[in-house]
Amino acid sequence: MTTERERFLPTEQGEQAPNAGRVLALLFAANTFNFYDRAVPAIVAEPVKLEFGLSDLQIGVLAAAFTVVYALCGLPLGRLADHRSRARIMGWGIVAWSLLTAASGAAWNYVSLLLMRVGVGIGEASYAPAANSTIADLYPAGKRARAFGLFQLGLPVGLVLAYFSVGAIAEAFGTWRAPFVLAAIPGLLIAAGFFLVREPRRGASEPASTTTVEATPAPVDRPFRRILAVPTMWFLIVAGIGANLAAYSVNTFTVPLFQRYFGASLTGAAVLTGVVVGVTGLVGLLVGGWVSDRAARRSTGARVLVGAVATLVSVPLTWFALSVGPEATGTFVVLFGAGWLLQYLYYTSAYPAVADVVGPRLRSTATAVFFAAFYLLGGAVGPVIAGALSDAFAADALAAGASPADAAANGLRQALAVIVPLSMAIASAGLFLAARTVRRDNERMTAAGG
């Protein structure tokens, strides 16, 4: 891989990069299939569980293994993205995760599927740090929340596409393996675009008084120590841990919840999940990006405060949703969907805040640290806790005389009722704390010259 030989977008200091919209569209497309590929195992969890004879804990471990590798590999790949061509790193990463997603469809037992998902995690780890750093260089601070919001639309769009198609594909082909193979095709097509893209110079969107644009920036001494010396980063990490404890538990087990507890078919459960966690994100991220940028006109702290309040309101909504009976499918969809829409404002508040407090030469690394912490302590842990709680609650119900089907259904519902509202409360607390420090840390970054 070559060093800084990127064909840079010519950018005036402190201005939005020319063709920023085209680059953002490519980043969005890749992010969409990033989350599409991640969603496939969760959607086909029940047939996989049946074929391989798995417990809910093992389903949770399958999700956790991907997340742990994703988080750990993101650190060196984030450092690499601060020094090498971000476009090429993203392009090769997409090729790798697409091919390994297809290979997941050939898994012959639980261990082989686990190893394939670990490989997908390595490939996907190359993407987020480089993508977030690129966006921060494409757009000046006053437009970043909307840009990050549009980029993060890949999350719900990818989930919607997956939840609306994977179940139908599996049932049409008569096997859970088919969606893995078909999911690889769009990724390989998108990857080609990254080998042609012209990326912005590092720091190009910052005011001239903040940083000097460098084609070959000098290495930063003790980068991890510098990042972790910023108080806001710690609070954002706490928020990220809470948000991802909830998100990965929900993404892993909502389709099985609709199947077991509400009695839906695989296709019906996938579509309902797409509405609850996908369609809500389309609204949440678009509205959240607009609201967050308007709040940022007052202060960087106001933008973070928007996310803190929204995630706090999501706590009672998700709890009440997970308390309804199996006959109240519509009530669950409305209540949980409203709560999940609000939690998407975490993304439009927390992600731009990283760029507000960390200078351009360390943003890929800072994003990797941010992601590693909340994925390891949140995304990886959430499905394991949810799966273990589900098995434990189901065992208690069986001991009390419930049928195996009822025990499995209520065990999963109780597990999610514990972990989701509690995790969102943690996310809200982290954002409230970050709102108090982000302005001061932003001023320090600016004074230090980025």
N, C-alpha and C positions, 0 to 999 in steps of 0.2 A: 504494500500500500504506500502510495507516495505521500510526502509531506505536503505542506500547504501549496498545492498546485491547482487549487480550485479556480474555476472560471467565475470570478466574483461578479455579483450584480453591482453595477456602478451606483453607489449610494452617496448622497450628500449627508454630511455629519448631522445626526439628530433627526433625520427625516425618514419617512417610510420608504422602504426599498422599492425601486421600480419592479414591476412584475411580482410584487409580494403576494398578490391574490393567487397567481398561478402556482407559486411555490407552496402556498398554504393549502391550495386545493389538492396538490399531490400528497402533502403530509396528511391531510384529512383522509384521503383515499386509503393510504397505507394504515392509518390508525383504525379505520373502519374494519379492515380485514384482520388487523391485529386482534381486535376484540371478537370478531366473528370466529376466528380460529380458536380463541380461548373458550368460547361459549359451547362449542360442539360437545366436549366430554360431559358437561353438566346436563345438556339436553337429553343425551342418550344414556344418562346415568342408570336409569332403571333397567333397560335391556342389558347393559354391560354388567350390572350387579347380578342379574339373573343368570347370564351365561357363565360368568366366572365365580359365582357363589360368594359375593362380597358382602361385608357389613357397611353401615353408614360411615363408620370410622375409616374404613379403607377407601371409600369414595372421597372422604375429606382429605386423606393423605395423598391421594392422586392429585387433587388440586393444590395441596400444600407443597408437594415436591416440585411442581412447576414453578411455584411462586418463590421458593427458597433459591433455586438456581437462578431464576430471573433476577432476583434482588442482588445476589452475590456477584454474578457476572456483570451486572450493570455498573459496578464500581470501576473495574479496570477499563471497561468499554467507555464509560463516561470520561475517564481521564484521557483515553485515546482520542475521543471526539473533541477535546479541548486543544489538540495538537495536530490532528490529521483531518483529512477531508470527511466532513460529516455526511455528505451526500453518498459517498462510496461506502462508508460504514453502514448506513441505513440500507443501501441497496443490497449488499451482500447478506446482511442480517435477514432481510425479507426473503431472499432466495433460500436461505437455510431453514427458516421456520416454515416456509411453505412446503418444501420437500419433506420435512419431518412430520408435518401435519398429515400429508398423504400417507407416509409410512405408518402412522398410527392406525390406519385402517387395516393394516396387515398384522396387528398384534395377535399373538396366539395364546397369551395368558396375561394375568394381572401384571406380573413383573415386566414383561416386554412392553406393555402399554405404558407403564410407569416410566420406563427408560426412554421411550419415544417422547413423552411429554416433557421430560427433563431436557431433551435435545431441543424441543420447541422453545423452552424457556431461555436457553442460551441464545438462540437466534433472536428472539423478541427483546432480549436485554439490550441489544445494540441500538434499539430504536428511540425510546423515550428521551434519554439524555441528549442525544444529538438533535432530535426534533424540537424539544423545548428550547434548547440553546439557539437553534436556527430562528425560531419564531421571535425570540427576544431581540434578535438582530434585524429582523424584517420590519418590526413595528416599534415606534417610540412608546414610552411608558403610558401615555394617555390613551392609547389604542390597544394595549396588550390584552386587557381582560376580554374584549370582544374577540380578538384573534385567538386567544387560548380557548375561549368558549366555542368558537367555530371548530377549532382543532379537536377539542374534546367531544364535539358532536359525533366524532367517529365512534365513541364508546356506545351511546344509545343507538346510533344508526347500525353499527355492527351487531349489536344485540338484537335489534328489531329484525334485521335481515336473517340472523341466525335462528331466532325463535320462531319466525314466520316460515322458515324454509326447511330447517334441519329435520324436524319431526316428520314433515311431509315427505322429504327425500328418503328418510329411513324406512318409512312405511311403504313408499312406492317401490323401493328396491328390495324390501323385505329383510334388510340388515342394517344394523347401526353403523357398519363400516363405510358405507357409501358416502355419507356427508364429509368424512375426513378426506377422502380422495378428491372429491369435487371442490372442496374448499381451497385446495392448493392452486388452482388454475388462476383466479384473479390476482393472487399475491405475486405470482411469477410475472404476470403482465405489468403490474404496478412497479415491480422492482426495476424494470428496464428504464423507467422514467428517471430514477435517481442517478443513473450513470450519465444522464444528459443535463441534469438540472444545474443552473448557475446559482450558487448559494451566496448569501451576503457576507461581507467582511465582518469580523468579530468586533462588536462595539459600535457598528455603523449607526445604529438608531439612537445612541446616547448623545446628549448635548456635547458640543465641543469642549466645554469646560469640565466635563466629567471624565472623559477618557480619550485617548488617542487611538485611532484606527490603525491596526497593525496587520500587515499581510502575514508576518511571521512573528507572533508575540513571544516575548521572552518567558521562560518557564517561571511559574509562581512558586516561591519557597513555601514549604509546609502547607500545601493546599487544604488538606483535611482539617488541620488545626485551625486554619484561618476561617473555614466555613463554620466549624462548630464553636468558634468564639463569638458568633453572632447569636444573641439571645433569641431573636425571632425564629431562627431556624429550629431551635429546640421546641418551641411552642407549635410550629407548623408540623413538626414530626409527631408530636402528641396528637394533634388533630388528624394527621394522616393515618396514624395507627388506629384510632377509633373509627374513622370513615371506612378503612379497608377491612377491619374486623367485620363490620356490618356488610359491606359490599360483597366480599368474597363468600360469606356465609349465604347471603341471599342469592347470588349468582349460581352457587353450587347446588342449592337445595330447593329453590322455588318451583322448578318443574316437578320434582318428586312430590313436593307438598300439594300441588294441584292434583296430581295423579292419586296420591294416597288419601289425602284428607277431604278434598272436594270431589273426588271421583271422576276426574277428567281423563280423556284419552291422551296418548302421547302428543298427538298433533294439537289437540285442544289445550292441553296444559302448556305447551310451548308457546302457542299464540297468546294465551292469557298472561304468561310471564313476559312476553314481548310488550304487551300493553303496560304492565305494571312497572317494569324496570327499564324498558326501552323507549316507548312513546313518551313517557313522562320526562325522559332525559332530553328529548328534542326540545320540549318547551322549557325545561329547567335551565339548560345551558344557553339557549338563545336569550331568554328573558334575563337569566342571571348575568350573562356577559354585559348586556345593556345596563342593567341596574348597577352592577359593580363598577363599570366605567363612569357612570354618573356620580356614584358615591366617591370615586377616586378624585373627582374635581374638587371635592372638599378636602380630602386627605387620603393618604394611603391606608391609614387606620380605619377610615370609614368603609373602605372597600372590604377589608377583612371582617369588619363588624357585621356587614350584610350577611356573609356566610355563617357567622356565629349565631345570629338570630334565626336564620332559616333552619339550620341543623337542629337548634333547640326545639323549634316548633315540630320538627319531624318526630321527636321522641314519643309524645303521647299518641300521635296519629298511627305510627307503626305498632305501638303496643295494643291499642284498641283493635286494630285490624287483625292482629294475631290472637285475639281473644274471642273472635266470633265463632259461631257454630258451623259445621260442615254444609249446612243448607244455605248459608249466607255468602255465596260466592261473589255476588255483585257488591255487597257491602265491603267485603275484603278488598276487592279490586279498587274501589273508590277511595277507601281510607288509606290503604297501603300505597296506592299510586300517588295520592296527594303528599304523603310523607316522603316518598322516594323522589318526587319532583323537587321538593325543597332541599333534600340532601345534595342534589346536583350543584347547588350554589357553593358548596365546599370547593369545587374545582375552580370556579371563576373567582374565588377569593384567595385560596391558598396558592395556586400555581403561579399567578402573577406576582404574588408577594415574594417568592423566591428571587425573581429578577429584580425586585425592589430593594433587596438587601444584600445581594451578592453581585460583584462586578462581572463584566462580560467575559473576562479571561478564565473565570472559574464556574461559569453557569452550567456547563455540561456536567462537571464534577459535582456541583452542589445539587443538581437535579438527581444525579445517581445516588448521592448520599441520602437525600430526601426519600427517594423511592426505595432504596435498600432498607432503610429503617422501617418505613411503614409497611413494606411488603413482608419483611422477615417477622416483625412483631405484630402485624395486623393481618395482611392478606394470607400469609401462610398459616397463621394460628387459627383464624376464624373458622374455616371449614373443618379443621381437626376438632376444635372445641364443640362446634355445632354437631358434628357426627358422633362424637363421644357422648355428648348430652342426649342426643336422640336415641342412641343405643341404650343408655342407662334408663331414660324415662320409659322406653318401650319395655325393657326388662321388668321394671316396677309394675307396669300395667299388666304384663303377662302374669306376674306373680299374684296380682289382684284379681285375676280371672278374665281379663279381656281377651278377645280373639287376637291371633297374630296380626291380622290386617288392621284392626282398630288400634292395637298397641303401637304398630309402626307409624300409623298416621298421627296419632296424638303425641307420640314421642317426638316426632319431627317438629310438629307445631309448637310444643312446649319449649323445645330447644331454641327455636328461632325467636320465640317470645321473650326468652331470657337475653340472648346475645345481641339482637338487633337494637332494641331501644337503649340498652346500656352502652353499647358501642357508640351510638350517635350522640349520647350525652357526653362521652369522652371527647369526641370530635368537636362538639360545640365549646367545651371548656378550653381546649387548645386554641381555638380560633379567638375566643374572647381574650385570652392572655396575649396572643400574637398581635391583636389589635392595639394593645397598650404599648408595644415596643417597636412596631414596624416603622413608624415615622422617624424615631430616633436612629434606628439602624440604617434607614435610607439616607439620612443626613450624614452619618458617618461614612457610608460608602461613597457618597458624592464628594465629601471633603477629602477622602483618600484618593480621589481620582479614578474610581472604579476598580 
